[in-house]
Amino acid sequence: MAALLAAPALSQSSAPNPNQPPPHTAPFPDLGSGESRAERRASFEAGPELQRGFSAAHVREQRRRLDSALAALRPHTPGTSDAYVLTIALDSDPVFAREAREAARVLAARYGAEGRTLTLAGPDGVRDDAPHGSITALVLALSHVGSLMEPSEDVLVLYTTSHGLDLGLAYHYGDTGYGILSPARLKAALEEAGIRRRVLILSACYSGVFVPLLSGPDTAILTAAASTRTSFGCAAENDWTFFGDALINRALRQPVALEEAARQAGRSVAEWELKARFLASLPQVSIGNGAKGWLPQIEARMPRIASAPVGKPAFDPATTTAPVVAEKARGGRK
């Protein structure tokens, strides 16, 4: 575990572009504390976050962006089951920011969440116009969204995209932001916010570790991989990861129920991985009985006509190659 956290990340090419995200050049620090394995595990489960070297101007600007975006969200409509969409890129590799931005558009259209959609994402090479994703920003956003929702009627649709490891999701912004969002930390944030009805879509390696703790009667949870498997397609220059392309960019643009969309996406991912000769990521799906009752209410708003995929496909048989060893050591996707 220590070797995984200490492994240096891959650098991405720099460009004279103000919207180019910062590269990863320094090793990911060990965020655990305590001498015993149990103490260190408890430290990781608490969701450690480290930010270093950010200027005061950057901190103030990010706080202004987040406050402004939260203030713009519309409150609950009495007597209506409203969907609130929150998408977040927890890593500064631009593929995640691109994916989070387009996922917000797709999910907002599908669930009628215009005015109730928030994206937390850093620069993607073209724009830098949103509050940046971090564990703190996510927890604050969930708390605010929870204050707007009617718990017995409204639904949170959360989409996260990042690298991952068997401890949870990795927050990694250039060489200045680091953290681990554990299943326990996410569960605590949702419960503190009073958010009961949840559609949780987690795109990262090992994201299946969230299923045992977060699944429940009023939760639909979809993950890009099993708890012991990596997922693929997160090269910085990509527009989509495998899972994001299959589920968000293709299946959820169709007028089909979430469960069917998950099956379609799983088949696409399995086909791409087989052709690329990758070890199967085994996306996970758990939809509680309560969620099966209220999902049709919010899915009744989905467009009746499918929209076309956008961006470069995640899988290209001409360019997709076997995973590189350095990326595997990092705990991220290939």
N, C-alpha and C positions, 0 to 999 in steps of 0.2 A: 504493500500500500504506500509506504514512504517513497519507494522508487517510482511509483506511478505519479505521485504528486510532485516529485522533484524533477521529473523528466522535462527537458526544454521543449517548448512548443515550436511548431513550424513557423517560419517567417513567411509573410506574404510580400509581394513586390510593392515597393513604394512608388508613388506617383505624385507630381506637383498638382494636387487636387485638394481643395479645402474640404471636400466631402469624402475624402479617403479615410477610412478608419485606421487607427494606430495599429501597427503590427505587434505580434507577440514575439518578443526577443529574449525575455528573461525567464528563468525557471518559475514554475508555479510553486509558491511557498507552501510549506507544510502548515496547515491551519489547525491541526489537532493539538490537544494539550493533555497532559497526564502521562503517567509512566506505564500503566497497565493497558492491555488491549481494550478492556471494558471502559476505562476512563477516556481513552482516545476515541472510541466509538461513540460514547456519549457526547463528546465534544463536537464531533462531526454531525451528529443528529440534531444538535442545537442550531445548526445552520450558520456556521461562521462566515463572516464577511470582512474583507480587508480592503481599504482604499488608501492609497498612498501617492503622494506627489500631485494630486489634483490642485490646480490653482483655486484661489478664492473666487475668481471670476467664473470659472467652470462650475463650481459648486452652486453659486448663486444663479447662474443661467439654467442649470438643470432643475433647481428648485422652482424657478419661475415657470419653466415649461411644464413641469408636472402639476403645479398648482393651477395653471391656466387650463390644462387639459382636463383635470378633474372637475373644475368649476363648470366646464362646458357640458358635462354629462347631464342628460335629462333625468328627472326623477320618475318614479313609478307612476303608471297610469292606473288609477283605481279600477278594479274589476277586470283587469287585463293581465295575462301572463306575459310579462315583458322579458326579453332576453338582453343581457348585458354581455358584450363581447370584449375580452381582454386578450391581446396577443403580445408576446414578449420575446425578444431576442436577448439571451443572456450572455452571448459571446460576441466580441467585436468583429469576428470574421464576417465579411459582408453578406455571405450567402444567408446568414440567419436574419439579418435586417431585411433583406429583400423578401425572404419567405414570410416573416412576421407581418410586413406591410401588406402583401397580397393576401395573406390569410385573413387579415382584418376585413378586407373588402369582400372576400368570398363569404365569410361567416356572417358579416353584417347583412349582406343581401339575402342569404339563406334564412336567417332568423329574424328579419325585420328589425334590425338593431341600429338603424340610422339614428344618430344622436345619442346612442348608448354604447358606443364603441371606442376603445382606447388602445393605442399601440405604443409600446415601450421598445424603442429600437434605436441603435446608434447609426452613424453614417454608413451608407451602402455603396459609396462611390459616385452616386448621383445626387443624393440629398442627405441633409442632416437637419430635420425639421421636427423631430419628435423627442419627448423625454427619453433619455437613454435607459436601457434595461439594466436592472440590478436587483439584488434580493430586497434591498430596502425599498426601492421604487415599487416593486411588486407587492410587498406587504402593505405599503401605504395605499396603493391603488385598490387592493382588495378591501381594506378597511373602509375606504370612501365609498366604493361601489356597494358594499354591504349596507352602508347607512342610507343609500338611495332605494334599495330593493325592498319589496314586500316578501319576507321569507317564505310565506305559504303559497306564493303565486309565481314569483320571478325566478329566472334561471341564469346562472353564470355559465358562459361558454369561455373557457380558458384554453389558449393555445400557447405552448412554450416550445421554443426551438433553440438548441444549443448543443454543445458537447456534453457527454455524461460519463459517469463512472458508477461503480456499484454502490457508492454512498449516496448518489442522487444526481442532480443537475449541476453542471459547472457554470459559475459566473466568472467570466474572464474578459476584462476590457483592457486591451493593449498590455502595458506593463504596470498599470495603475490600479486595476480593480480585480479582486479575486474573491471567490466564495463557493460554498457548497450549499445548495438548496436540497435538504434531505426530505424524505417523505414525512417525517415527523414535523418538520418546520412548516411545510406546506399545509399539512392537516391542521396544525395549530392556528395558522393564519386564517384559514377558511372558517374554522370554528369561532375564533375571536370576532370575525367579521359578521357572524351570524348567517353565513351563506349556506343554505341547506340543499337546494337543488343545483346540481353541478354537472356540466359536461366538461370533462378534463381531457385534453388531447396533448400528450407529452411526446415531443419528438427529440430523441437523444439516444445514445447508446445506453444499454442497461436500464432503460426507463421502466421496464417491467417491475423494478423494485418498488414502485409506487403503488402497484395494484393491491397487494395484501392489506396495506394500511388505509388506503383511500377509497377502496370499493365499498359500496353500501347500497341500501334500498333506493336512495334518491340520488345516486351518482352513476353517470355513464363515464367510464374511463377507457381511453384508447391510448396505447403506447407504441412507439416505433419498434421496440425490441423487447425480447424477454429479459428477465433480470440477469441472465448470464451471457447475453449476446450483444454484439455491436450492431450498429446500423450504418448506412452508407450514403454517400453523395454529398458530403459537406465541404468539398474543396472550396476555397474562398471565392473563386471566380464563378462558381455555379449560381444559378437562379433558384434552384430547389435541391433539397435533399431527396433521397428516394421516397421516404415516407411522406414528406410534404407534397411532393409532386403527385404521388399516387392518391393520397387522401384528399388534400385541399384542392390541388390544381385540377384534378380529374373527377374523382368520385363525388365529392361534395358539391360540385357544380351541377350534378345530375338531380332531377326531381325524384330522389329515392330516399327511403328512411335511413337514419344514421347507421343502423345495424347492417343494412345491405351495403351502404357505402363503405363500411369497414371491411366487409367481405370482399368487395371489389378491389379495394386498396391492397388488402393482404395478398390477393391473387397476383396483382401487378408487381408488387414488391418481390414476391417469391419467384415470379418469372424472370425479372431483371437479375436477381441474385443468381439464379440458376445459370442464366446465359453468361454472366460475368464470372462464374465459378467462385462465388463468395459463400462463406458459411451463412446459412439462413438466419436472418435477424429475428424471425418469429414474432411479429407484432401481436400485441395482446388486446383483448376486448372484454370488458365486463360492464354489463348494463343491468342495474338493479331493477327489481320489479316495480318499485315506485316510479323510477325514471321511465319505464316503458309506458306508464300511464300518462305522464305529462309531456313526454317528447312529441307526440302527435300534435299537441296544442301549439307548440312553437314551430314545428315543421310544417304546419298548415300554411305558413307564410312564404315558404320557399318558392322561388320562381318556377313556373310550370315548364319553361323551356330552358334547356341546359345552356350554359355559357361555355365558350371555347377556352381551352387552356392557354396560358400566357407564358412567355419566357422560354428559355432553352430547356428541353427535357433533361431530367436528372440522369437518365440512362441513355447512353449513346454507345452502341456496341463497337464503334470505331475508335472511341477514346477511353472508355471505361476499362481500367486495368486492375490488377490485384492490389490489395491494400499495401501501403508502405509500412515498414517496420516502425519508423519514428512516430507515425500517427497512431499506430496501435499502442505503443508505449505510453502515449499521452492520455489514452483513455477516451479519445474522441473518435468521431466517425471517419470513414474513409471516403 
